[in-house]
Amino acid sequence: MGYRSDIAVLVYPNDREKYPMLKTLMATTFKDIDSYWDGCIHWEDTPGVLRFEISDIKWYEAYSEVQRFEKFLSEVEELGFEFECIRIGEEDGDVERKCSEQSQGHLGTATEFVFNY
């Protein structure tokens, strides 16, 4: 039986003027990320944010697409962009958060009751 996760990621510049550069990087340098996660990427032009929502995926560190995505996050941070990433697993309390040093706390989680009867 596989272990599934839901992933949410925000990538954004602290300087709004660099937002077009992020769009260019996604179309060139990070084209493989854009094509692999097709349908999971949303551009939010008003706040200047790239948003990923990846649902029901096997998120194992040994998988090449997960390694590439992790590398992508490191690379965008090195280029001066911020990121926030939250992975929610199947088990209660299985929440992992990663973010860049200057991230602004735009991504969070909420807990609610679920009745399964």
C-alpha positions as CSV (number, residue, x, y, z in Angstrom):
1,M,0.0,0.0,0.0
2,G,1.4,3.4,-0.9
3,Y,1.8,6.4,1.3
4,R,0.2,9.6,-0.1
5,S,0.7,13.2,0.6
6,D,-0.7,16.6,-0.4
7,I,1.8,19.4,-1.0
8,A,1.3,23.1,-1.1
9,V,4.1,25.5,-2.1
10,L,4.4,29.2,-2.6
11,V,7.3,30.8,-4.5
12,Y,7.5,34.6,-4.6
13,P,10.0,37.5,-4.6
14,N,10.2,39.9,-1.7
15,D,10.6,42.6,-4.4
16,R,7.5,42.7,-6.6
17,E,9.5,43.9,-9.6
18,K,11.3,40.5,-9.7
19,Y,8.0,38.6,-10.3
20,P,8.3,38.7,-14.1
21,M,11.8,37.2,-13.7
22,L,10.2,34.2,-11.8
23,K,7.8,33.6,-14.7
24,T,10.7,33.7,-17.2
25,L,12.7,31.3,-15.1
26,M,9.8,28.8,-15.0
27,A,9.5,28.9,-18.8
28,T,13.3,28.4,-19.3
29,T,15.6,27.2,-16.5
30,F,12.8,25.4,-14.6
31,K,10.8,24.2,-17.6
32,D,11.1,20.6,-16.5
33,I,9.4,21.4,-13.2
34,D,6.6,23.3,-15.1
35,S,6.1,20.4,-17.5
36,Y,6.3,17.6,-14.9
37,W,3.9,19.2,-12.5
38,D,1.6,20.5,-15.3
39,G,-1.9,21.3,-13.9
40,C,-0.5,21.8,-10.4
41,I,0.9,25.3,-11.0
42,H,-1.1,28.4,-10.6
43,W,0.1,32.0,-11.2
44,E,-1.4,34.6,-8.9
45,D,-0.4,37.9,-10.6
46,T,-2.1,40.3,-8.1
47,P,0.1,39.3,-5.1
48,G,2.9,38.1,-7.4
49,V,3.0,34.4,-6.3
50,L,3.6,31.1,-8.0
51,R,1.5,28.5,-6.2
52,F,1.8,24.7,-6.5
53,E,-0.9,22.4,-5.2
54,I,0.0,18.7,-5.6
55,S,-2.6,16.2,-4.3
56,D,-2.5,12.6,-3.5
57,I,1.1,11.9,-4.6
58,K,3.7,9.4,-3.3
59,W,6.2,11.9,-1.8
60,Y,9.3,9.8,-1.2
61,E,12.8,11.5,-1.0
62,A,14.2,8.7,-3.2
63,Y,11.9,9.5,-6.1
64,S,13.7,11.6,-8.8
65,E,10.8,14.0,-9.4
66,V,10.7,14.8,-5.6
67,Q,14.5,15.3,-5.6
68,R,14.2,17.6,-8.5
69,F,11.5,19.6,-6.9
70,E,13.5,19.9,-3.7
71,K,16.5,21.1,-5.7
72,F,14.2,23.6,-7.5
73,L,13.3,25.1,-4.2
74,S,16.9,25.5,-3.2
75,E,17.7,27.0,-6.5
76,V,14.9,29.6,-6.4
77,E,16.1,30.6,-3.0
78,E,19.6,31.0,-4.2
79,L,18.3,33.3,-7.0
80,G,16.7,35.6,-4.4
81,F,13.1,34.2,-4.3
82,E,11.3,33.0,-1.2
83,F,9.4,29.8,-0.8
84,E,7.1,28.1,1.7
85,C,6.3,24.4,1.4
86,I,3.9,22.3,3.5
87,R,3.5,18.5,3.1
88,I,0.5,16.8,4.7
89,G,0.7,13.1,5.0
90,E,-1.9,10.4,5.6
91,E,-1.2,10.0,9.3
92,D,-2.5,12.3,12.1
93,G,0.1,14.9,12.8
94,D,2.2,14.1,9.8
95,V,2.9,17.7,8.6
96,E,6.2,18.9,7.4
97,R,7.1,22.5,6.8
98,K,10.0,24.0,4.9
99,C,10.6,27.6,4.0
100,S,13.3,30.0,2.9
101,E,15.0,32.2,5.4
102,Q,13.1,35.4,4.5
103,S,9.7,33.8,3.9
104,Q,6.8,35.9,5.1
105,G,4.4,33.2,6.5
106,H,1.8,33.3,3.7
107,L,1.1,29.5,3.8
108,G,-0.4,27.7,6.8
109,T,-2.6,24.7,7.8
110,A,-5.8,24.4,9.7
111,T,-7.2,21.5,11.8
112,E,-10.8,20.5,11.7
113,F,-13.1,17.7,12.9
114,V,-13.9,14.9,10.5
115,F,-16.8,12.5,11.1
116,N,-16.3,9.2,9.2
117,Y,-19.6,7.3,9.8
